[in-house]
Amino acid sequence: MKARFLPLFLLFFIGGFQAVLAQNFNFQSLDRPWAVEVGVGPGWTYADNSSAFRRAGFSLHPAASVSLARNISPAVSLRGTIGFQQMEGNFNADEARKVRMGEQGNAYHFEGQIYYFDFMPVFNFVGGPRHINRSQVNIYGGIGVGVMGIMGDYDIMVNGESQNVNNDMVIATFPARAGISYRFRPQLDFALEGTVLITLRDDIDGHTGYNRFDDYPMNVQFKVRKMFSFDY
C-alpha cells in the first residue's frame, strides 16, 4: 500500500518544489529601482600646506558615506549622499620657513573634520534594461552639487609664536565621482569608488596661493550597494 502512494508523494513534492523555485525567481526578478550604499575608505586633502600631486605625500585619514539612489533609466540614476572625512596637513617646514609663512599670513598646519551632503546624476557606462539583467561589471561616474561643513583649525606663526586659529566654514562643493562595481548577487553590488570634492576655496587649510588649484578633499571608498523597492 505504501509503495503505491510513493510515486504520488514524489509527484506532489517535485511540483511543490518547482512552485517554490518559480515564486522565488519571480520575487528576485521584480524591479528594484532604489539602492542604498554604504562606503568606507581612506581620505586626504589636496591643499597648500598638505602636499602636491607630484609628491604624493598626503596624510591619510578615515572617510565614510551613505547614499540613496534611484534609477530613472538604464543609463542614469540620481543619488543623494551624506559623508564624513577627517583632514590634516602634512607639510614639513623648519622654524624659519614657518615664520616666513606666518609673515605672509599663511598657516603651516591644519586639521579638522568635513561633513558634506550632495546630490548628483550618475551615468552607467555599462548597464542593462533592468537591475536583474544588468552587466556583471559596470563603470560609472558623475558630477553634482552640494554643501560642505568644515570644523577645522590651523596653526600659524605670529610674532615668532605659534597660534591656533579656528577655521570653521560652510561652503559649496561640486563632487566628481567615478567607480567600478561588481554584481555579487541579483540585488547586491560591491564597488570601488573615487571622489573629489571640488571647492572654490583656497583657504580651507589657512594657506593660499601655493598650489595650482583650490583645496580639494578626496577619498577612495569600498562600497556595498543593496537594491530594493518601497513597494514590496
N, C-alpha and C positions, 0 to 999 in steps of 0.2 A: 504493500500500500504506500509506504514511504517512498519507494523508488518511483512510483507513478507520479507523485507530486513534485519530485525533484526537478524535472525539466520545466514545469510551470513556475516553480520558485526561481529558477535561474533566469527565466524569461522576464519575470517581474523585476528581478534585481538589476539585470542589464538595462531594461527600459528605464528604470528609475535613475540609474547612474548616468545614462545618456541625457536624461532630462536635467539633472543637476549640472552636468557639464555645459549643456546648451544655455541654461539660465545664467551660469557663471560667465560664459563667453559674452552673452548679451549685456550683462552688467558691466563687464570690462570694456565693451565697445561703446558704451554710452558716452556721449560727448562731454568732456570736462574742459570748459573754456577758461577756467580760472586756475591760477597756480600761486602757491606760497613758496617763498625761497628764503633760506637761512644760509648765511655765509660767514666764514672766519678766515683770517689770514694776516700776513704782515703788512704794515703800512709805513710810509715815510713821507717826508715833506721836502719838496724842491723849494729851497729858499736861499736868500743871500748868505746867511750865516749857517747854512746847513751843509750843502755840498753842491757840486755841479755834476751833470750827466757824465762828463768825461772822466771824472774821478771816481764816481760810483761809490762814495763813502758815506752814504746815508745811514742815519740811525734808525733801526727797525723797531717798530712797536706794534702792539695788537690793534687790529681793526675788525669790525663786525658789522653786519647789516641784516635787515629783514625786509623782504619785498612782497608786494601783492601785485600780480599781473593778470591781465585779461586779454585773451586773444580776440582780435577783431577781424582777422583774416589769416589764411595760412602763412602769409609772409610778415605780418605785422602784429605786435601786441603792445599794449600800454601798461607801463609799470610805475608804481609808486614805491619809494624806498626810504627807510629811515636807517641811519647808520651812526657809528661811533668810531673815532680813531684818536689815538694818542699821538702827540708830536713832540719832537725835541731836536734842537740843533746839534750839529756835530762839526763845528768849526774850531779848529785848533789854532790859537793865536797866542803869541807871547805877550808879556805885560805891556811892552812898548806899543805893540800894534793895537791892543785893546784900548790904550789911552788915545791913540790917533783916531780910532773908530769912534770913541766917545766924543772927541772934539768935533767930529763931523755929524754928531747926533745919531750915531748908529750903534745898535746893541751888538754884543759879541756872543750872546747865548739866548735861547728861548726854549720854552716848553709849555705844555698845556694839553687840553682835550678839545676835540672837534665833534660837534653834533650836527647832523645835516638831515634834511628832508628834500627829496627831489622827485620830479615826475618826468618821464621820458617815453618816447616811442622806441621800441626795439624791433629791428629788422632781422628776420631769419633768412640767411642766405642759402640754407639747405633745409627744406621743410617738407610738409606733406599736407594733404587736404584736411586731415583731422588728427587729433593727438594720437589715436590708436594706430595710425599707419604713418606716423612721422618717421623721418630717417633715423638711423642708428646714431649718427653723429651730425651735429648741427653747429654751424659757425654763425655768430650773431653779433650785433653791435648797434649803437645808437648814441644820440646826444640829447640832453634835456636841459631843464632849468630847475633851480631850487634855491633854498636858503640854507646858510651855514652859520651856526653859532659857535664862537670860539671863546673858550675860557682859558686864557693864557697870560703869561707874563714874560718879561725879558730882563736880562742883566746888561747894564751899560755903565761905563766908567765916566764919572763926573768929578772933576777936580781931583783926579787921582784915586778916587774911591769907587767901589762897585756899588751900584744901586739897583734894586729890584723894582721894576715898574709894571703895574697891571696893564694888560693889553686886551681886555675883553672886547668883542665886537660881534655884530651880526651883519653878514654880507651876502650878496647874491653869489650863486655858483652855477656853473654850466657843466654838469658832469658828462664825461665821454667814457663809454664803456664798450668793451669788446671781449668776447669769450668763446669757448668751445664747450659743448655739452655732449654727454653720452647718455643714450637711452638705456637705463639699467632695467627698468620694468615698464609695463604699459603706462602707469601713472607716476613714474619716478625717474628723475634725471639727476646725474652728477655733472657738475660744471666747474671749469676753471675760468675765472673772470678777472680782468684788469680794469681799474678805474682811475681816471684822472679828474680830480675836482678842480676844474678851471675856475680861477677867480680873476677879478680885475684890480686886485690889491697887491702892492709890493711891500706892505708893512706888517704882515702877519707876524713876522719874526722880529720886528723892531729895527729892521735894517732895510735900506732902499738903495737901488741903483748899482748893485754889484753884478748880479746875474743878468742874463739877457732877457728872461721872461719874468712875469709876476710870480707870486708864491702859489704853488700848486700842491695840495695834499694828494697822495697817490696810494694805492694799495692793490694787492692781488689776493683774491679770496677763493677758497674752495667752497662750492655751494651745493646744497641739496634742494632740489625743486620737486614739489608734490603737486600734481594736477588734481582738481576737484571741481564739483559743481554745487551750487546752492540749492539745486532742485531735487537732488537725491543723495 
